[in-house]
Amino acid sequence: MDNDDLTSVTTAELWRLYDEVTTVLSRRMTAEKVKLEQRLRRLEGNPEAHNGQRARRPYPPVLPKYRNPKNPSETWSGRGKQPRWLKAQLRAGKKLNDLLIDRPSGQRRRRTG
C-alpha cells in the first residue's frame, strides 16, 4: 500500500484496517510462541541437542602420583597442568621420579603387554 493511499482513506477505514492487522499479528505471534515452546521442550528433553554438546561421561577418580616433599598434603595426579610446587622442585634439580608416591604393592597398577 502506498503512502498516498493511506492519506486518502477515511479514519473509520483506517481503524478497521488497524483491527484486522492487530488480529492477524496476534494469531501469528501466538502460533510462533507455540512453535518456540515446543522447540524449547525438545531441547530440554534432549541434553545432547543443547549447544551441540553431549553430556560428559563420568571419569573415575585418579589417585595422586606425585607428592611435594616440603608439604605432603600437596599432591598431583600427573594429569593436567603441573602445579607450581612441582615446577619449583624440577627447577631445583629434582626429577619426577624423585617425587613419586610410594604405593603398597596392592595399589600399584599392573602393566599388561
C-alpha positions as CSV (number, residue, x, y, z in Angstrom):
1,M,0.0,0.0,0.0
2,D,1.4,3.4,-1.0
3,N,1.6,6.3,1.5
4,D,-0.8,8.3,-0.7
5,D,-3.3,5.5,-0.5
6,L,-3.4,5.8,3.3
7,T,-3.8,9.6,3.3
8,S,-7.0,9.3,1.2
9,V,-8.6,6.6,3.4
10,T,-11.1,7.7,6.0
11,T,-10.5,7.4,9.7
12,A,-13.1,4.6,10.1
13,E,-11.4,2.6,7.3
14,L,-8.0,3.1,9.0
15,W,-9.4,1.8,12.3
16,R,-10.9,-1.2,10.5
17,L,-7.5,-1.9,8.9
18,Y,-5.8,-1.5,12.2
19,D,-8.1,-4.0,13.8
20,E,-7.5,-6.5,11.0
21,V,-3.7,-6.1,11.2
22,T,-3.8,-6.5,15.0
23,T,-5.9,-9.6,14.8
24,V,-3.6,-11.2,12.2
25,L,-0.5,-10.2,14.1
26,S,-1.9,-11.6,17.3
27,R,-2.7,-15.0,15.7
28,R,0.8,-15.2,14.1
29,M,2.5,-14.3,17.4
30,T,0.6,-17.0,19.2
31,A,1.5,-19.6,16.6
32,E,5.1,-18.6,16.7
33,K,5.1,-18.8,20.5
34,V,3.7,-22.3,20.4
35,K,6.4,-23.4,17.9
36,L,9.1,-21.9,20.1
37,E,7.8,-23.5,23.3
38,Q,7.7,-26.9,21.5
39,R,11.3,-26.4,20.3
40,L,12.3,-25.5,23.9
41,R,10.7,-28.6,25.3
42,R,12.5,-30.8,22.7
43,L,15.8,-29.2,23.6
44,E,15.3,-29.6,27.4
45,G,14.4,-33.2,26.9
46,N,17.5,-33.9,24.8
47,P,20.7,-32.6,26.5
48,E,22.8,-33.6,23.5
49,A,21.0,-31.1,21.3
50,H,21.9,-28.3,23.7
51,N,24.7,-26.3,22.1
52,G,25.7,-29.3,20.1
53,Q,27.5,-30.8,23.1
54,R,27.0,-34.2,24.7
55,A,26.9,-34.6,28.4
56,R,30.4,-35.5,29.7
57,R,31.0,-39.1,30.7
58,P,31.9,-39.6,34.4
59,Y,35.6,-40.2,34.9
60,P,36.9,-42.4,37.7
61,P,38.8,-40.6,40.5
62,V,42.5,-40.5,39.8
63,L,44.9,-41.3,42.6
64,P,47.8,-38.9,43.2
65,K,51.1,-39.9,41.7
66,Y,53.5,-37.2,43.0
67,R,53.8,-35.6,46.4
68,N,55.5,-32.4,47.5
69,P,58.3,-33.3,49.9
70,K,58.1,-29.9,51.6
71,N,54.3,-30.1,52.1
72,P,53.0,-33.7,51.9
73,S,49.4,-32.5,51.6
74,E,50.1,-31.2,48.1
75,T,49.8,-33.9,45.5
76,W,49.5,-34.2,41.8
77,S,48.0,-37.0,39.7
78,G,50.2,-36.4,36.7
79,R,47.3,-35.1,34.6
80,G,46.7,-31.6,33.6
81,K,48.8,-28.5,34.2
82,Q,51.8,-29.0,36.5
83,P,51.3,-27.3,39.9
84,R,53.7,-24.5,41.0
85,W,55.3,-26.6,43.7
86,L,56.2,-29.3,41.2
87,K,57.7,-26.8,38.7
88,A,59.8,-25.3,41.6
89,Q,61.1,-28.8,42.5
90,L,62.0,-29.5,38.9
91,R,63.9,-26.2,38.6
92,A,65.7,-27.0,41.8
93,G,67.1,-30.1,40.1
94,K,64.8,-32.8,41.2
95,K,63.4,-35.4,38.8
96,L,59.8,-36.5,38.5
97,N,60.8,-40.0,39.8
98,D,62.2,-38.4,43.0
99,L,58.6,-37.1,43.7
100,L,56.7,-40.3,43.1
101,I,54.5,-41.5,45.9
102,D,55.4,-45.0,47.1
103,R,52.4,-47.2,47.0
104,P,51.8,-50.5,48.7
105,S,52.1,-53.3,46.1
106,G,48.3,-53.9,46.2
107,Q,47.6,-50.4,44.8
108,R,50.2,-50.4,42.0
109,R,48.8,-50.7,38.5
110,R,49.8,-53.8,36.7
111,R,51.2,-53.4,33.2
112,T,49.8,-55.6,30.6
113,G,51.5,-56.2,27.3
